[in-house]
Amino acid sequence: MNVKLEPRNAQAESSRSRRAPGSREQDKQKEIAFFDGHAAIDSYDVFAPESSALLIQTAVRLGGFKPGDRVADLGCGSGLFSELLRQHGSVPTGLDISPKLIALGQRKYPGIEFLEGDVERLPFPDGSFDGVLLAGIVHHFPDPSRCAAEVFRVLRPGGRFFAFDPNRMNPFMWLYRDRASPFYSPVGVTENERPLLASQAAATFRAAGFTVETDYLSNLRYRYVASGRVRWLLPLYNAIDSMLFTPGFMRPFRSFVLTFGVKP
């Protein structure tokens, strides 16, 4: 897909101004530095291959992505999810703020278009895409309202989005990744990241104009974490995660919040 890059129009500029008074900005330079560092060792693909495949199968199903759909993979990283979308028949365009990850994706998947860019200032005209994948990126914004507004802008009417993010209600995500936890570890995350509540994510996209639904997902097996102190616990975590949250009543406590919806 060749998307013509154009200056963002007044509507797009206005949509990004709808940020709550006093809300914090994302530190872009820290995001770039952090993810450029991951590109150097190609450790960005943190899930086992079968878990990445499950995640994209879920995205295609709940996001309603059909063969031939133009899908923007925002926060595409090294391009793995863009490639899996392509295997499902979509026509993906990957975008990431990290120039080194974009270069890595271009080397690994030369048949896919990858662009360096900011999700809060997308370089695409209005209505460019049939679908948008937000691959673990919404929780990187202290206030994701601009992100949601830009997703709304670049989707055609009837277009759909799918986002997955760590669930603040999951005890492991809270203990390890929430700053309120006494066991919080800053290793392997940027200071912008926070686990999300499903209600907060849904409200953000609803305010942008979407019809929104929520679901939850666990049993995504990690193959890598940055912290050497906890890396040896990965097999135990993967086993507990696959068993503990399987019962239906544990659904809201699963590891990831899935937020998805349609632009009217």
C-alpha positions as CSV (number, residue, x, y, z in Angstrom):
1,M,0.0,0.0,0.0
2,N,1.4,3.4,-1.0
3,V,-0.1,6.0,1.3
4,K,0.3,9.6,0.1
5,L,1.7,11.7,3.0
6,E,0.0,15.0,3.3
7,P,0.0,17.8,5.8
8,R,-2.6,17.1,8.5
9,N,-5.7,19.2,8.1
10,A,-7.4,21.5,10.6
11,Q,-9.7,18.7,11.7
12,A,-6.8,16.6,12.7
13,E,-5.1,19.4,14.5
14,S,-8.3,20.1,16.4
15,S,-8.7,16.5,17.3
16,R,-5.3,16.4,19.0
17,S,-6.2,19.5,21.1
18,R,-8.9,17.6,23.0
19,R,-6.6,16.7,25.8
20,A,-7.8,17.2,29.4
21,P,-6.4,20.2,31.1
22,G,-3.3,19.3,33.2
23,S,-2.8,16.0,31.5
24,R,0.8,14.9,30.9
25,E,2.6,14.6,27.6
26,Q,4.4,11.5,26.4
27,D,8.2,11.9,26.4
28,K,8.9,11.1,22.8
29,Q,12.7,11.1,23.1
30,K,12.7,8.6,25.9
31,E,10.4,6.3,23.9
32,I,12.7,6.5,20.8
33,A,15.8,5.9,22.9
34,F,14.3,2.9,24.7
35,F,13.0,1.2,21.6
36,D,16.1,2.0,19.5
37,G,18.0,0.1,22.1
38,H,15.8,-3.0,21.6
39,A,16.4,-2.9,17.9
40,A,20.1,-3.4,18.6
41,I,19.6,-6.8,20.1
42,D,16.4,-7.7,18.2
43,S,14.6,-8.6,21.5
44,Y,11.5,-6.7,20.8
45,D,9.4,-9.8,20.0
46,V,8.7,-10.7,23.6
47,F,6.1,-13.4,23.0
48,A,6.6,-17.0,21.9
49,P,5.7,-17.4,18.2
50,E,2.5,-19.3,18.9
51,S,1.4,-16.6,21.3
52,S,2.0,-13.9,18.7
53,A,0.0,-15.9,16.2
54,L,-2.9,-16.3,18.8
55,L,-2.8,-12.6,19.4
56,I,-3.1,-11.6,15.8
57,Q,-5.8,-14.3,15.2
58,T,-7.7,-12.6,18.1
59,A,-7.1,-9.2,16.5
60,V,-8.4,-10.3,13.1
61,R,-11.5,-11.9,14.6
62,L,-12.5,-9.1,17.1
63,G,-11.2,-6.3,14.8
64,G,-13.1,-7.7,11.9
65,F,-10.1,-7.4,9.6
66,K,-10.9,-9.0,6.2
67,P,-8.6,-10.1,3.4
68,G,-7.7,-7.1,1.3
69,D,-8.3,-4.6,4.1
70,R,-5.8,-1.9,4.5
71,V,-4.6,-2.1,8.1
72,A,-2.3,0.3,9.9
73,D,-0.1,-1.5,12.5
74,L,0.6,1.4,14.9
75,G,3.6,0.8,17.2
76,C,4.7,-2.0,14.8
77,G,8.1,-2.5,16.4
78,S,10.2,-4.9,14.4
79,G,7.3,-5.7,12.1
80,L,6.3,-9.2,13.3
81,F,2.6,-8.3,13.7
82,S,2.5,-6.6,10.3
83,E,3.8,-9.8,8.8
84,L,1.2,-11.9,10.6
85,L,-1.5,-9.5,9.4
86,R,-0.2,-10.0,5.9
87,Q,-0.4,-13.7,6.3
88,H,-4.1,-13.3,7.2
89,G,-4.7,-11.4,4.0
90,S,-4.6,-7.8,5.2
91,V,-2.5,-5.2,3.4
92,P,-0.5,-3.8,6.4
93,T,1.4,-0.5,6.8
94,G,3.6,-0.5,9.8
95,L,4.4,2.7,11.7
96,D,6.7,3.2,14.8
97,I,8.4,6.1,16.5
98,S,11.7,4.2,16.6
99,P,13.8,4.7,13.4
100,K,16.0,1.7,14.3
101,L,13.0,-0.6,14.7
102,I,11.6,0.6,11.4
103,A,14.9,-0.2,9.7
104,L,14.8,-3.6,11.3
105,G,11.3,-4.3,10.0
106,Q,12.3,-3.2,6.5
107,R,15.2,-5.6,6.6
108,K,13.1,-8.5,7.9
109,Y,9.9,-8.0,5.9
110,P,10.9,-6.2,2.7
111,G,7.4,-6.8,1.1
112,I,5.7,-4.6,3.7
113,E,5.7,-0.8,3.9
114,F,7.1,0.6,7.1
115,L,7.2,4.3,8.1
116,E,8.7,6.2,11.0
117,G,6.1,8.3,12.7
118,D,4.2,9.4,15.8
119,V,0.9,7.8,16.6
120,E,-0.3,11.1,18.0
121,R,0.5,12.9,14.7
122,L,-0.2,10.2,12.0
123,P,1.2,11.1,8.5
124,F,-1.9,9.7,6.7
125,P,-4.9,11.4,5.1
126,D,-8.4,11.1,6.6
127,G,-10.1,7.8,6.0
128,S,-6.9,6.0,4.7
129,F,-7.5,2.6,6.4
130,D,-10.1,-0.1,6.8
131,G,-8.5,-1.2,10.1
132,V,-6.0,-0.2,12.8
133,L,-4.0,-2.4,15.1
134,L,-2.7,-0.8,18.3
135,A,-0.1,-3.4,19.3
136,G,0.5,-2.7,23.0
137,I,0.9,1.0,22.6
138,V,-2.1,2.7,24.2
139,H,-0.7,2.2,27.7
140,H,2.4,4.2,26.6
141,F,0.4,7.4,26.6
142,P,-0.2,9.2,29.9
143,D,-3.3,10.6,28.1
144,P,-4.3,8.4,25.1
145,S,-7.0,10.8,23.8
146,R,-4.9,12.1,21.0
147,C,-4.0,8.6,19.9
148,A,-7.7,7.6,19.9
149,A,-8.6,10.8,17.9
150,E,-6.0,10.1,15.3
151,V,-7.1,6.5,14.9
152,F,-10.7,7.7,14.4
153,R,-9.5,10.2,11.8
154,V,-7.5,7.8,9.6
155,L,-10.2,5.1,9.6
156,R,-12.9,5.2,6.9
157,P,-16.5,5.2,8.1
158,G,-17.2,1.6,9.2
159,G,-13.5,1.0,9.8
160,R,-12.5,-0.9,12.9
161,F,-9.6,-0.8,15.5
162,F,-8.2,-3.4,17.9
163,A,-5.9,-2.6,20.8
164,F,-4.3,-4.8,23.5
165,D,-2.6,-3.6,26.6
166,P,-1.5,-4.9,30.0
167,N,-4.5,-5.2,32.4
168,R,-4.1,-3.2,35.7
169,M,-6.6,-5.7,37.3
170,N,-4.2,-8.6,36.6
171,P,-2.3,-9.2,39.9
172,F,1.0,-9.9,38.1
173,M,0.8,-6.9,35.9
174,W,0.0,-4.7,38.9
175,L,2.7,-6.2,41.1
176,Y,5.5,-5.9,38.5
177,R,4.5,-3.0,36.3
178,D,2.3,-0.6,38.3
179,R,4.1,2.2,40.1
180,A,1.8,1.9,43.0
181,S,3.1,-1.6,43.7
182,P,5.9,-2.1,46.2
183,F,7.4,-4.7,43.8
184,Y,7.3,-2.3,40.7
185,S,10.3,-2.8,38.4
186,P,11.3,0.0,35.9
187,V,13.6,-2.4,34.0
188,G,12.4,-3.1,30.5
189,V,9.7,-0.3,30.4
190,T,9.7,3.4,29.7
191,E,8.5,5.9,32.3
192,N,5.5,6.6,30.1
193,E,4.0,3.1,30.6
194,R,1.1,2.2,32.9
195,P,-1.1,-0.9,32.9
196,L,-4.7,0.1,31.9
197,L,-8.1,-0.4,33.3
198,A,-10.6,-1.7,30.7
199,S,-13.1,1.0,31.6
200,Q,-10.5,3.7,31.1
201,A,-9.4,2.4,27.7
202,A,-13.0,2.0,26.5
203,A,-14.0,5.5,27.7
204,T,-11.1,7.0,25.8
205,F,-12.1,5.5,22.5
206,R,-15.8,6.1,23.1
207,A,-15.0,9.8,23.6
208,A,-13.2,9.8,20.3
209,G,-16.5,8.7,18.6
210,F,-16.1,4.9,18.4
211,T,-18.6,2.2,19.4
212,V,-16.5,0.2,21.7
213,E,-16.3,-3.3,23.2
214,T,-14.0,-4.9,25.7
215,D,-12.6,-8.4,26.2
216,Y,-9.6,-10.0,28.0
217,L,-6.8,-12.4,27.1
218,S,-4.3,-14.5,28.9
219,N,-2.1,-17.5,28.1
220,L,0.3,-15.4,26.0
221,R,3.6,-17.0,26.7
222,Y,6.6,-14.7,27.1
223,R,10.0,-15.7,25.7
224,Y,11.9,-12.6,27.0
225,V,11.8,-10.0,29.7
226,A,14.5,-7.4,30.2
227,S,15.1,-8.0,33.9
228,G,17.6,-10.8,34.5
229,R,16.3,-11.0,38.1
230,V,12.9,-12.3,37.0
231,R,13.8,-13.9,33.6
232,W,14.3,-17.3,35.3
233,L,10.7,-17.1,36.6
234,L,9.2,-16.9,33.1
235,P,8.3,-20.7,32.9
236,L,6.5,-20.5,36.2
237,Y,4.7,-17.3,35.2
238,N,3.7,-18.8,31.9
239,A,2.3,-21.9,33.6
240,I,0.3,-20.0,36.2
241,D,-1.0,-17.5,33.7
242,S,-2.3,-20.3,31.5
243,M,-4.2,-22.0,34.3
244,L,-5.2,-19.5,36.9
245,F,-7.2,-17.2,34.6
246,T,-8.9,-19.8,32.4
247,P,-12.2,-20.0,34.4
248,G,-14.8,-17.6,33.2
249,F,-15.2,-15.7,36.5
250,M,-11.4,-14.8,36.2
251,R,-11.9,-13.2,32.8
252,P,-11.6,-9.6,34.1
253,F,-8.3,-10.4,35.7
254,R,-6.6,-11.8,32.6
255,S,-3.3,-10.4,31.6
256,F,-4.4,-8.2,28.7
257,V,-7.3,-5.8,28.1
258,L,-8.6,-6.0,24.5
259,T,-10.3,-2.8,23.3
260,F,-12.0,-2.9,19.9
261,G,-14.7,-1.1,18.1
262,V,-16.0,0.6,14.9
263,K,-16.1,4.1,13.5
264,P,-19.8,4.8,12.7
